[in-house]
Amino acid sequence: MASPDKIDHAIAILQAAQAHGPAIHTNSFGPEGVVLTHLITEHAPDIATASLDTGRLPEQTYAVADALRQRYGLVIDWWFPDAESLGSFAQEHGVNAFYNSVELRRACCGIRKVEPLGRMLVGKLAWITGRRREQGLKRAALPEREWDEQRGILKFNPLAEWTHEDVWTFIRAHAIPYNALHDQGYPSIGCAPCTRAITVGEDPRAGRWWWEQDSTRECGLHGPARPAAEDETLSPPAEAIPDVGL
């Protein structure tokens, strides 16, 4: 299990985010998300929880969200794609256009994820994520506090230093509900048609957009950022970012 020092440190980061509020935890209900749900409920209850319903999530994701809602009395603010944009995209390119090119896949992620996230973050000063340094080379130097240049918001990564083992031993120690697909070889779960189980020895994120090259497997939620100073000037995003890459 994560050491008491790691747990206390994560709690301190969450409480710092809460103090910078209004703060929001964007929860995709993965292992890190359920750990943060437990810690936020117990130690930083003023942090709101929100999630993106892309319209293509696996049923198991909705199931764990509901289990957390019942266990913790969790209030989940669900955000959805713009129906007109989504309908136009599907009509022009097909409902599974994301398989056809990187550009179309990114455009689909833009409509289903990036644009709703922009609306979700309006008026927020602190954004809590479940990203960890161990999750790949692109996150190896992930700071615990970072300034998101694209959206002008302070991001907190309370589990940055946690390992895979830390996360799962914490889940089991506290009997926290988690996505049943994790027991079926799915370490990282997104939209159902863009996620597959992995085999022994594969990278944990190999099941995400598996038909693409490693260098393109990003959805655009996390843009350019830099480590944030303790006295970083904060101002909420003025408006949702409309550019979804179409």
TAWOCOR-V194644 format. One record per residue. N is the residue number from 1. RES is the residue in one letter. PSI is psi in degrees with one decimal (none if undefined). OMEGA is omega in degrees with one decimal (999 if undefined). D_FIRST is the distance of its C-alpha to the first C-alpha in Angstrom with 1 decimal. Layout:
BEGIN
N:RES:PSI:OMEGA:D_FIRST
N:RES:PSI:OMEGA:D_FIRST
END
This chain:
BEGIN
1:M:151.5:175.4:0.0
2:A:139.5:-179.1:3.8
3:S:155.7:176.2:6.1
4:P:-35.0:179.5:8.7
5:D:-41.7:178.7:11.1
6:K:-41.7:-179.9:9.7
7:I:-47.1:179.5:9.4
8:D:-37.2:180.0:12.9
9:H:-42.2:177.4:14.2
10:A:-41.5:178.3:13.6
11:I:-41.8:179.8:15.3
12:A:-39.2:178.6:18.0
13:I:-42.1:178.1:18.7
14:L:-41.1:180.0:19.1
15:Q:-32.2:174.4:21.3
16:A:-40.4:177.3:23.4
17:A:-42.6:178.8:23.8
18:Q:-40.3:179.9:24.9
19:A:-25.8:178.4:27.4
20:H:4.5:-171.9:28.8
21:G:169.2:9.5:29.4
22:P:134.2:-176.2:30.5
23:A:149.7:-178.4:27.1
24:I:136.4:173.3:25.9
25:H:116.0:176.2:22.7
26:T:110.3:-168.4:23.9
27:N:118.5:174.6:21.7
28:S:3.5:174.6:22.2
29:F:29.8:168.5:19.7
30:G:-174.6:-179.2:17.5
31:P:-43.6:179.9:13.7
32:E:-38.3:179.9:13.6
33:G:-38.6:-179.2:16.5
34:V:-33.2:174.2:15.0
35:V:-46.3:179.9:12.0
36:L:-34.9:175.5:14.8
37:T:-46.0:179.4:16.9
38:H:-48.4:-176.1:14.7
39:L:-40.3:179.8:14.4
40:I:-44.5:-179.9:18.1
41:T:-41.2:-176.2:19.3
42:E:-33.4:-166.2:17.9
43:H:-15.6:-179.1:18.6
44:A:62.3:-169.5:21.0
45:P:-10.7:177.6:23.1
46:D:-7.1:176.4:26.1
47:I:123.7:-180.0:24.4
48:A:156.9:176.9:26.1
49:T:130.3:177.5:24.6
50:A:155.5:-179.9:26.8
51:S:152.7:178.3:26.8
52:L:118.1:172.3:29.3
53:D:100.8:-175.2:31.0
54:T:-13.6:-174.5:32.6
55:G:-4.3:-179.6:34.6
56:R:23.3:-178.6:33.1
57:L:149.6:174.2:29.5
58:P:151.3:179.3:28.4
59:E:-32.2:-178.8:28.8
60:Q:-27.5:177.5:25.2
61:T:-43.4:176.1:24.3
62:Y:-36.1:-177.9:26.7
63:A:-43.6:-179.3:25.3
64:V:-33.6:175.7:21.7
65:A:-43.1:-179.9:23.3
66:D:-36.6:177.6:25.4
67:A:-40.2:177.1:22.6
68:L:-39.0:178.1:20.8
69:R:-43.2:-178.6:24.2
70:Q:-39.7:-177.1:24.8
71:R:-43.9:-171.7:21.4
72:Y:0.5:-172.4:21.4
73:G:31.9:-172.9:25.1
74:L:130.0:173.9:24.2
75:V:116.6:-177.0:27.4
76:I:123.4:176.7:27.3
77:D:104.2:-177.5:30.0
78:W:136.6:177.8:30.9
79:W:142.4:-170.7:33.0
80:F:156.6:175.4:35.3
81:P:154.5:173.2:37.4
82:D:121.2:-172.3:40.9
83:A:-39.1:-178.4:42.9
84:E:-44.2:178.8:46.0
85:S:-42.9:-179.5:44.2
86:L:-43.1:179.2:42.3
87:G:-42.1:179.7:45.4
88:S:-41.9:179.5:47.4
89:F:-48.0:-178.5:44.9
90:A:-38.9:-179.3:44.7
91:Q:-39.0:-177.9:48.5
92:E:-39.5:-170.8:49.1
93:H:-15.4:-175.8:46.5
94:G:153.5:-174.7:45.3
95:V:-23.1:179.3:42.2
96:N:34.4:-176.7:40.4
97:A:-23.9:-175.9:41.8
98:F:-19.9:177.2:38.4
99:Y:-15.6:-168.7:38.9
100:N:-28.5:178.5:42.2
101:S:158.7:176.6:41.2
102:V:-38.5:-178.0:38.6
103:E:-43.5:179.6:40.8
104:L:-35.1:177.8:40.9
105:R:-42.7:178.4:37.2
106:R:-36.1:177.3:36.6
107:A:-39.5:177.4:39.3
108:C:-46.1:176.6:37.7
109:C:-35.4:179.5:34.3
110:G:-43.3:-179.5:36.4
111:I:-44.3:-172.4:37.9
112:R:-24.8:-173.6:35.0
113:K:-56.1:-168.7:32.3
114:V:-48.6:-178.8:33.6
115:E:-45.2:176.1:36.5
116:P:-35.3:177.5:34.8
117:L:-40.2:177.8:32.0
118:G:-42.2:177.5:34.8
119:R:-39.2:-178.3:36.2
120:M:-36.1:-173.3:32.8
121:L:-7.6:-179.9:32.3
122:V:128.5:178.9:35.8
123:G:-4.2:179.8:35.8
124:K:148.8:178.9:32.1
125:L:-20.6:-177.5:31.2
126:A:133.9:-177.1:27.4
127:W:119.1:-178.4:25.5
128:I:128.5:177.4:21.8
129:T:165.2:179.4:20.3
130:G:17.2:-178.0:17.0
131:R:149.0:-179.3:17.9
132:R:151.8:-179.8:15.7
133:R:-28.6:-175.8:17.2
134:E:-7.2:-172.1:15.8
135:Q:6.2:177.0:17.8
136:G:167.8:-176.1:21.1
137:L:-35.1:-178.2:23.7
138:K:-18.2:-178.7:25.0
139:R:8.3:-173.8:21.8
140:A:-29.7:-179.2:21.0
141:A:22.9:-176.5:22.5
142:L:122.7:177.0:21.3
143:P:162.5:177.4:21.8
144:E:-26.9:175.1:19.9
145:R:131.4:177.8:23.4
146:E:152.4:178.2:26.2
147:W:118.0:178.8:29.7
148:D:108.6:-175.3:30.5
149:E:-36.2:-175.6:34.1
150:Q:-41.8:-173.7:35.1
151:R:-8.0:179.0:34.4
152:G:51.7:-178.0:34.6
153:I:147.7:178.0:31.3
154:L:126.6:-179.1:28.4
155:K:139.5:178.1:25.1
156:F:133.5:179.8:21.7
157:N:79.9:-171.0:18.6
158:P:-23.0:-177.2:15.7
159:L:17.5:-174.4:13.0
160:A:-40.7:-175.0:15.2
161:E:-2.5:-178.8:13.0
162:W:146.9:175.0:9.8
163:T:169.2:174.9:9.5
164:H:-43.4:179.9:9.9
165:E:-40.4:177.2:6.9
166:D:-47.0:-176.8:4.8
167:V:-49.9:-173.6:7.3
168:W:-32.7:176.2:7.6
169:T:-33.6:176.1:4.6
170:F:-44.1:178.6:5.4
171:I:-46.0:-176.8:8.9
172:R:-36.3:179.8:9.0
173:A:-31.8:-177.8:7.8
174:H:6.3:178.9:10.5
175:A:46.3:-178.7:12.8
176:I:134.0:176.0:13.6
177:P:143.3:177.4:16.6
178:Y:166.5:-175.6:16.4
179:N:125.7:-177.0:19.3
180:A:-21.9:179.8:20.6
181:L:-21.4:178.0:21.7
182:H:-27.0:178.0:18.2
183:D:-0.7:-179.1:18.8
184:Q:20.7:175.2:22.2
185:G:19.3:178.9:21.3
186:Y:91.9:179.2:21.2
187:P:-27.6:-178.2:18.2
188:S:125.9:-170.9:20.3
189:I:127.3:174.6:22.7
190:G:-132.5:174.8:25.8
191:C:145.9:-175.4:29.3
192:A:-47.4:-177.1:30.0
193:P:-9.1:-178.4:32.8
194:C:13.6:-176.0:30.9
195:T:135.1:174.4:27.7
196:R:164.9:173.3:27.5
197:A:155.8:177.5:25.1
198:I:165.7:178.3:24.3
199:T:167.1:-178.8:24.9
200:V:129.3:177.4:23.0
201:G:-13.2:178.2:22.9
202:E:154.1:174.1:23.7
203:D:141.9:-177.9:22.2
204:P:-25.9:-179.7:19.8
205:R:12.6:-179.2:22.4
206:A:-20.7:179.9:25.3
207:G:0.4:178.3:25.8
208:R:123.4:179.8:26.9
209:W:49.7:-170.4:30.6
210:W:-19.1:-178.0:30.7
211:W:-5.0:-179.7:34.5
212:E:167.7:173.4:34.4
213:Q:152.6:-178.4:33.9
214:D:-36.9:-173.5:30.6
215:S:-15.8:-177.2:32.2
216:T:-2.5:-171.0:33.2
217:R:65.4:174.2:30.1
218:E:148.0:-177.1:29.6
219:C:-9.0:176.7:30.6
220:G:1.8:179.8:31.6
221:L:-36.0:-176.5:29.3
222:H:103.7:-177.6:28.0
223:G:-166.5:-180.0:31.1
224:P:137.4:-179.3:31.9
225:A:164.2:176.4:29.9
226:R:156.6:175.7:29.7
227:P:137.8:-176.6:27.5
228:A:139.4:174.5:28.6
229:A:155.7:-178.8:30.0
230:E:-30.9:-177.4:29.0
231:D:26.7:-179.1:32.5
232:E:132.3:176.1:32.7
233:T:129.5:-175.4:35.6
234:L:138.2:171.1:34.4
235:S:136.8:-176.8:36.6
236:P:148.9:174.3:35.8
237:P:133.8:-175.4:36.8
238:A:-33.0:-177.8:40.5
239:E:163.7:177.7:40.5
240:A:148.3:-179.8:38.8
241:I:113.6:-172.1:39.1
242:P:-19.8:-174.1:41.5
243:D:112.5:-179.6:41.5
244:V:16.2:172.6:39.6
245:G:16.1:179.9:41.0
246:L:none:999:43.9
END
